[in-house]
Amino acid sequence: MSGVSADTPALIVVDGGELAYGGTDIGALIGSVKFTLEREYYTPEFIRVRGPVKGTRFVIKEIPRLTCMMSEWQVARIQYALPDTDLSSDASSDVLTSVPGRLPDASYEDIVYKTTLADGKEMQITVRDAVCDANLEVEFPDTEAAQYEVTFVGHYDPADATVAPWEIMIETA
Protein backbone atom coordinates (compact mmCIF):
# COMPACT_ATOMS: atom_id res chain seq x y z
CA MET A 1 0.00 0.00 0.00
CA SER A 2 1.44 3.41 -0.99
CA GLY A 3 -0.59 5.69 1.26
CA VAL A 4 -1.57 7.78 -1.78
CA SER A 5 -5.28 8.58 -1.95
CA ALA A 6 -7.61 10.63 -4.13
CA ASP A 7 -6.97 13.54 -1.71
CA THR A 8 -3.16 13.44 -2.05
CA PRO A 9 -2.82 15.79 -5.07
CA ALA A 10 -4.77 18.54 -3.28
CA LEU A 11 -2.80 18.22 -0.03
CA ILE A 12 0.77 18.67 -1.26
CA VAL A 13 2.73 21.93 -1.18
CA VAL A 14 4.68 22.97 -4.25
CA ASP A 15 5.16 26.66 -3.51
CA GLY A 16 8.07 28.59 -2.05
CA GLY A 17 5.69 30.76 -0.05
CA GLU A 18 6.44 34.05 1.62
CA LEU A 19 8.08 35.01 4.88
CA ALA A 20 7.27 38.03 7.06
CA TYR A 21 8.98 39.16 10.26
CA GLY A 22 6.97 41.47 12.48
CA GLY A 23 4.47 41.79 9.63
CA THR A 24 7.12 42.94 7.11
CA ASP A 25 8.18 40.84 4.09
CA ILE A 26 11.82 39.90 4.65
CA GLY A 27 12.80 40.03 0.97
CA ALA A 28 13.97 37.62 -1.71
CA LEU A 29 15.06 34.21 -0.53
CA ILE A 30 17.23 31.55 -2.14
CA GLY A 31 16.48 27.87 -1.65
CA SER A 32 13.79 26.70 0.70
CA VAL A 33 12.44 27.78 4.07
CA LYS A 34 12.92 25.16 6.80
CA PHE A 35 10.80 24.78 9.95
CA THR A 36 12.32 22.69 12.74
CA LEU A 37 10.68 21.80 16.02
CA GLU A 38 13.32 20.60 18.45
CA ARG A 39 11.71 18.56 21.21
CA GLU A 40 13.16 16.88 24.26
CA TYR A 41 11.26 14.17 26.10
CA TYR A 42 11.38 12.55 29.52
CA THR A 43 10.35 8.94 30.01
CA PRO A 44 10.84 7.40 33.46
CA GLU A 45 12.78 4.14 33.66
CA PHE A 46 10.85 1.90 36.02
CA ILE A 47 12.57 -0.84 37.99
CA ARG A 48 11.95 -4.32 36.51
CA VAL A 49 10.38 -2.86 33.34
CA ARG A 50 12.42 -3.52 30.20
CA GLY A 51 11.49 -0.39 28.28
CA PRO A 52 9.30 2.67 28.00
CA VAL A 53 5.77 2.42 29.39
CA LYS A 54 2.87 3.74 27.33
CA GLY A 55 1.47 7.01 28.71
CA THR A 56 4.64 8.03 30.58
CA ARG A 57 6.37 10.11 27.91
CA PHE A 58 6.44 13.86 28.58
CA VAL A 59 7.54 16.77 26.41
CA ILE A 60 9.91 18.76 28.63
CA LYS A 61 11.44 21.13 26.10
CA GLU A 62 10.25 22.57 22.80
CA ILE A 63 12.16 25.04 20.63
CA PRO A 64 10.79 26.13 17.23
CA ARG A 65 13.18 27.35 14.52
CA LEU A 66 12.56 28.80 11.09
CA THR A 67 15.58 28.99 8.78
CA CYS A 68 15.97 30.74 5.44
CA MET A 69 18.72 31.86 3.06
CA MET A 70 18.53 35.60 2.48
CA SER A 71 20.02 37.21 -0.60
CA GLU A 72 19.19 40.92 -0.43
CA TRP A 73 21.97 43.21 0.73
CA GLN A 74 20.18 45.98 2.54
CA VAL A 75 21.27 46.92 6.05
CA ALA A 76 17.73 46.72 7.44
CA ARG A 77 17.47 43.13 6.13
CA ILE A 78 20.91 42.12 7.41
CA GLN A 79 19.75 43.38 10.80
CA TYR A 80 17.33 40.40 10.96
CA ALA A 81 20.45 38.22 11.27
CA LEU A 82 22.03 40.57 13.82
CA PRO A 83 19.33 41.68 16.26
CA ASP A 84 21.85 43.15 18.70
CA THR A 85 22.81 45.95 16.33
CA ASP A 86 21.94 49.59 15.78
CA LEU A 87 21.18 51.07 12.37
CA SER A 88 22.33 54.59 11.57
CA SER A 89 22.01 56.40 8.27
CA ASP A 90 23.27 59.49 6.53
CA ALA A 91 22.72 60.81 3.01
CA SER A 92 25.05 58.27 1.39
CA SER A 93 25.05 55.10 3.52
CA ASP A 94 23.45 52.89 6.15
CA VAL A 95 25.68 51.51 8.90
CA LEU A 96 25.18 48.65 11.39
CA THR A 97 27.08 48.67 14.66
CA SER A 98 27.07 46.25 17.58
CA VAL A 99 25.05 47.02 20.70
CA PRO A 100 26.18 44.68 23.50
CA GLY A 101 23.92 43.66 26.35
CA ARG A 102 20.43 42.25 26.72
CA LEU A 103 18.25 42.31 23.63
CA PRO A 104 15.38 44.76 24.06
CA ASP A 105 11.86 43.30 23.98
CA ALA A 106 11.28 45.10 20.65
CA SER A 107 13.85 42.76 19.05
CA TYR A 108 11.43 39.81 19.37
CA GLU A 109 8.83 39.56 16.61
CA ASP A 110 6.60 36.83 15.18
CA ILE A 111 7.90 35.29 11.96
CA VAL A 112 5.21 33.89 9.69
CA TYR A 113 5.69 31.58 6.71
CA LYS A 114 2.69 31.42 4.38
CA THR A 115 2.27 29.00 1.52
CA THR A 116 -0.53 27.40 -0.45
CA LEU A 117 -1.57 23.78 -0.78
CA ALA A 118 -2.16 22.51 -4.31
CA ASP A 119 -5.94 22.91 -3.82
CA GLY A 120 -5.50 26.63 -3.06
CA LYS A 121 -5.95 26.45 0.71
CA GLU A 122 -3.49 28.39 2.86
CA MET A 123 -0.96 26.91 5.23
CA GLN A 124 0.78 29.13 7.76
CA ILE A 125 3.58 28.40 10.22
CA THR A 126 4.10 30.99 12.95
CA VAL A 127 7.08 31.14 15.28
CA ARG A 128 6.29 33.60 18.07
CA ASP A 129 8.63 36.12 19.65
CA ALA A 130 11.41 35.03 17.33
CA VAL A 131 14.90 36.41 17.09
CA CYS A 132 17.92 35.24 15.09
CA ASP A 133 20.03 32.74 17.00
CA ALA A 134 23.05 32.17 14.78
CA ASN A 135 26.28 33.77 13.70
CA LEU A 136 26.43 35.73 10.47
CA GLU A 137 28.53 33.86 7.93
CA VAL A 138 28.70 34.88 4.27
CA GLU A 139 30.54 33.53 1.25
CA PHE A 140 30.96 35.79 -1.75
CA PRO A 141 31.29 33.41 -4.74
CA ASP A 142 32.35 34.56 -8.20
CA THR A 143 29.45 33.06 -10.13
CA GLU A 144 26.50 32.91 -7.73
CA ALA A 145 24.50 35.31 -5.60
CA ALA A 146 26.00 35.85 -2.17
CA GLN A 147 23.62 34.74 0.56
CA TYR A 148 23.42 34.41 4.31
CA GLU A 149 21.48 32.03 6.51
CA VAL A 150 19.14 33.37 9.15
CA THR A 151 17.69 31.07 11.81
CA PHE A 152 14.84 32.56 13.80
CA VAL A 153 14.19 30.92 17.18
CA GLY A 154 10.89 31.24 19.03
CA HIS A 155 10.87 32.39 22.64
CA TYR A 156 8.34 31.78 25.38
CA ASP A 157 6.31 34.74 26.60
CA PRO A 158 7.13 35.29 30.29
CA ALA A 159 3.48 36.21 30.92
CA ASP A 160 2.37 32.75 29.70
CA ALA A 161 5.48 30.56 29.76
CA THR A 162 3.58 27.26 29.42
CA VAL A 163 2.37 28.01 25.87
CA ALA A 164 4.80 26.88 23.18
CA PRO A 165 5.78 29.73 20.81
CA TRP A 166 4.68 28.14 17.55
CA GLU A 167 1.63 27.05 15.59
CA ILE A 168 0.78 25.46 12.26
CA MET A 169 -2.49 26.48 10.62
CA ILE A 170 -3.98 24.72 7.57
CA GLU A 171 -7.13 26.20 6.09
CA THR A 172 -10.00 23.70 5.90
CA ALA A 173 -12.72 25.65 4.10
Stockholm file with secondary structure:
# STOCKHOLM 1.0

chainA/1-173         MSGVSADTPALIVVDGGELAYGGTDIGALIGSVKFTLEREYYTPEFIRVRGPVKGTRFVIKEIPRLTCMMSEWQVARIQYALPDTDLSSDASSDVLTSVPGRLPDASYEDIVYKTTLADGKEMQITVRDAVCDANLEVEFPDTEAAQYEVTFVGHYDPADATVAPWEIMIETA
#=GR chainA/1-173 SS CCCCCTTHHHHCBCCCCEEEETTEECCCEEEEEEEEEEEEEECCCCTTCCSCCTTCCEEEEEEEEEEEEECCCCHHHHHHHCTTEEEEECSSCEEEEECCSSCCGGGCEEEEEEEEBTTSCEEEEEEEEEEECSCCCEECCSSSCCEEEEEEECCCCGGGTTSCSEEEEECCC
#=GC SS_cons         CCCCCTTHHHHCBCCCCEEEETTEECCCEEEEEEEEEEEEEECCCCTTCCSCCTTCCEEEEEEEEEEEEECCCCHHHHHHHCTTEEEEECSSCEEEEECCSSCCGGGCEEEEEEEEBTTSCEEEEEEEEEEECSCCCEECCSSSCCEEEEEEECCCCGGGTTSCSEEEEECCC
//
